[in-house]
Amino acid sequence: MQGNFQRLDRITGWIVGLFACTVYILTMEPTGSFWDCGEFIASCYKLQIPHPPGAPLFILLGRFFIVLFGDDPHTAARAVNFMSAIASGLSILFLFWTITHFARKLTTNVFTALSAGVVGALAYTFCDSFWYSAVEGEVYASSAFFTALVFWAILKWEEHADEKGSDKWIVFIFYMMGLSIGVHLLNLLTIPAIVMVYYFRRYKPSLKGGIIAFLIGCVITGVVQKFVIQSTIKSASSFDIFFVNSMGLPFFSGFTTFFILLAITIFLLIRWATKRGWPFMKLGLWCASFMLLGYSTYFTTLIRSNADTAVDMYNVDNPISLVSYLSREYYGDWPIAYGPDFTDTPRWSKPATSSQRDRTNTRPPERNIPWTGRTPHPRISFPVCTIIRPSATRSAPTVAGQDWTRATSRPWPTISNTSSAIRRDGCTSVTLCGTSPANRTTCRVSAIPATATGSAASPSWTTCSMAISRSCRIPPAPTTSPGINCICCLSCWACSA
């Protein structure tokens, strides 16, 4: 009876999945639709870099389908839309098998269990929000596929949990999660549910145990989000800065060394856990290693950004930029556990009087905004270190009494010392970049003392290292106007006119 149900379950599931694929293919968008679809389709066509935090696996898969459709710009949108339709149809397939798995626990009637799967899967097939995403070139269809896949996989583990080697399903789940990071982070929200399935299968259920298992699932989700996704790249970028600036080695030498050392460390820890007989530690290390392996699709982001593609959001051509790209620094910060409220007064303005409420609320001069020296300037959101240029009438890098202008052409007040102005923006060191008459970019760097408060003394400039001169990318200025083009913070690794 069990074997008969499994055979019918597979056949019915594939029929429902093919039906869903047919519906989505017949109703898919003929070309690009609104919002991010055009950006993603263009990025897929040339393997380019979309907005943070990126979707490298989606871009690679989209490129594959574009090649299948003839590698023609006229069919690129249809190819990516077709990929979304197929991914959505497969999501319905795994949803059907998930429903029948639970239905089988509630009834022994084969027809009832299969009917439940058909009704549930088809209801979701024609759900407005899912159907909307299934027919356009967005990441949500592919993300839904990975989400349905990993939850179905934990149910397969539950079915074979008492068999030898069943934990391979859990390793497979974390590998799929690592791949799904390269599409969308929605998949990580399945971790608490997966932990709950593991708990109810391995242990005797209780209220206290269920709460603890759920909290463990939330902690694992946070660890993956904060440490696996961000801290690994942040640590690798720190290695790269040290290897390039202190040891004079090529770019990405420290980045590569970090991941080699990480792989060796995980390998040694797995051997140690095996000798000690610690199965949970061994399983956790295998899961972490395969998640990182799937997450490695982000290396293609660095490769393609170094090719200077037309769509190159955030210019992620180095590990330092990749950290900001993954952490979405471009979008700023909006805490939800505390302020700001709708009625809050902006910190740069005074509460309006009754006679002023109809007037435009403008910011006071920059000098009236206090800065403690420990956090970025409250006026600066991105980049943290402001890029500024001398006024058009000044080209020599004299410091005292100069008028400077922001890169956005918004006037700054006259400042007596460039050093103190940069200190206000949170920089501890700066790079002066200019062009010689031969149109060759030159850079000079200086450390800004933490006590700089307005002294008119000019800093002592020295020649930049190769790492800084490379990262400070300045378009060649006309030969008739040599001089300083901008000032930027050394830690930003970016400088644009």
BELQUI-V421898 format. One record per residue. RES is the residue in one letter. OMEGA is omega in whole degrees, -180 to 180 (none if undefined). Layout:
[[RES	OMEGA] [RES	OMEGA]]
//
This chain:
[[M	179] [Q	179] [G	178] [N	179] [F	-179] [Q	180] [R	178] [L	180] [D	179] [R	-177] [I	-179] [T	179] [G	180] [W	177] [I	179] [V	180] [G	178] [L	177] [F	179] [A	178] [C	-180] [T	179] [V	-177] [Y	179] [I	-179] [L	-177] [T	-176] [M	180] [E	179] [P	180] [T	-178] [G	177] [S	-171] [F	174] [W	-170] [D	-174] [C	180] [G	179] [E	-179] [F	-180] [I	177] [A	179] [S	178] [C	-175] [Y	-178] [K	-177] [L	-176] [Q	-171] [I	178] [P	-176] [H	179] [P	1] [P	176] [G	178] [A	-172] [P	180] [L	176] [F	179] [I	180] [L	179] [L	178] [G	178] [R	179] [F	-180] [F	177] [I	177] [V	178] [L	-180] [F	174] [G	179] [D	-177] [D	180] [P	180] [H	-180] [T	-177] [A	-179] [A	179] [R	-180] [A	-180] [V	176] [N	177] [F	177] [M	178] [S	179] [A	179] [I	180] [A	179] [S	177] [G	177] [L	175] [S	177] [I	178] [L	-179] [F	175] [L	177] [F	-179] [W	176] [T	-179] [I	-179] [T	177] [H	179] [F	179] [A	180] [R	178] [K	-176] [L	-179] [T	176] [T	-179] [N	-176] [V	-178] [F	-180] [T	-179] [A	180] [L	178] [S	178] [A	179] [G	-180] [V	-179] [V	-179] [G	-178] [A	-180] [L	176] [A	179] [Y	178] [T	-177] [F	174] [C	-172] [D	-175] [S	-179] [F	179] [W	180] [Y	-179] [S	-174] [A	-172] [V	-179] [E	-176] [G	178] [E	-177] [V	-170] [Y	178] [A	178] [S	178] [S	177] [A	177] [F	180] [F	179] [T	178] [A	-178] [L	-175] [V	179] [F	174] [W	-178] [A	179] [I	175] [L	174] [K	176] [W	180] [E	-179] [E	-177] [H	-172] [A	-178] [D	-180] [E	179] [K	180] [G	-179] [S	-179] [D	176] [K	177] [W	179] [I	176] [V	177] [F	179] [I	-178] [F	174] [Y	177] [M	177] [M	177] [G	177] [L	-176] [S	175] [I	177] [G	176] [V	-179] [H	-176] [L	180] [L	-176] [N	-178] [L	-179] [L	176] [T	-176] [I	178] [P	179] [A	179] [I	178] [V	179] [M	177] [V	179] [Y	-179] [Y	-177] [F	179] [R	-174] [R	-173] [Y	176] [K	-174] [P	174] [S	-179] [L	-180] [K	180] [G	178] [G	179] [I	180] [I	180] [A	179] [F	179] [L	176] [I	177] [G	177] [C	179] [V	179] [I	177] [T	178] [G	179] [V	179] [V	-177] [Q	-173] [K	-172] [F	-178] [V	-175] [I	-172] [Q	-172] [S	178] [T	180] [I	179] [K	178] [S	178] [A	178] [S	176] [S	175] [F	-177] [D	178] [I	-180] [F	-178] [F	-176] [V	-173] [N	-177] [S	-176] [M	178] [G	180] [L	-177] [P	175] [F	179] [F	177] [S	177] [G	178] [F	-180] [T	-180] [T	180] [F	-176] [F	173] [I	178] [L	178] [L	179] [A	179] [I	180] [T	180] [I	179] [F	-180] [L	178] [L	177] [I	178] [R	180] [W	179] [A	178] [T	179] [K	-179] [R	-179] [G	179] [W	-174] [P	-179] [F	178] [M	179] [K	180] [L	179] [G	179] [L	177] [W	179] [C	180] [A	-178] [S	180] [F	174] [M	177] [L	178] [L	177] [G	-180] [Y	-176] [S	175] [T	179] [Y	175] [F	178] [T	176] [T	177] [L	-178] [I	-177] [R	178] [S	176] [N	175] [A	179] [D	178] [T	-177] [A	173] [V	-176] [D	-178] [M	174] [Y	179] [N	-173] [V	-178] [D	177] [N	-176] [P	-179] [I	177] [S	179] [L	177] [V	180] [S	179] [Y	-179] [L	-179] [S	176] [R	180] [E	-180] [Y	-176] [Y	-178] [G	-176] [D	177] [W	-179] [P	-178] [I	179] [A	179] [Y	175] [G	-12] [P	177] [D	-177] [F	-176] [T	-179] [D	175] [T	178] [P	-174] [R	-180] [W	-179] [S	177] [K	177] [P	-177] [A	173] [T	-178] [S	-179] [S	-176] [Q	-171] [R	180] [D	-179] [R	179] [T	-179] [N	-177] [T	-180] [R	176] [P	179] [P	-178] [E	-174] [R	-179] [N	-179] [I	-179] [P	175] [W	-173] [T	-178] [G	-179] [R	-179] [T	177] [P	-179] [H	-177] [P	-180] [R	-175] [I	178] [S	177] [F	-7] [P	-178] [V	180] [C	-176] [T	174] [I	-178] [I	180] [R	173] [P	179] [S	-174] [A	-178] [T	-179] [R	176] [S	180] [A	-177] [P	173] [T	-170] [V	-170] [A	171] [G	-179] [Q	171] [D	-179] [W	-179] [T	178] [R	179] [A	178] [T	180] [S	175] [R	-174] [P	172] [W	175] [P	177] [T	-179] [I	-176] [S	-176] [N	178] [T	-177] [S	-178] [S	178] [A	179] [I	177] [R	-179] [R	-180] [D	173] [G	-179] [C	174] [T	176] [S	-175] [V	176] [T	173] [L	-179] [C	179] [G	179] [T	177] [S	177] [P	180] [A	178] [N	176] [R	-178] [T	177] [T	-178] [C	173] [R	-175] [V	178] [S	174] [A	-179] [I	-178] [P	-180] [A	-177] [T	-178] [A	-176] [T	179] [G	178] [S	-178] [A	-178] [A	-180] [S	177] [P	178] [S	-175] [W	175] [T	-178] [T	180] [C	171] [S	-178] [M	-178] [A	-177] [I	-179] [S	178] [R	-175] [S	-180] [C	-173] [R	-177] [I	173] [P	-178] [P	178] [A	177] [P	-177] [T	-179] [T	-178] [S	177] [P	177] [G	-176] [I	179] [N	-177] [C	173] [I	178] [C	-179] [C	-178] [L	-176] [S	-179] [C	-178] [W	177] [A	-180] [C	-179] [S	-178] [A	none]]
//
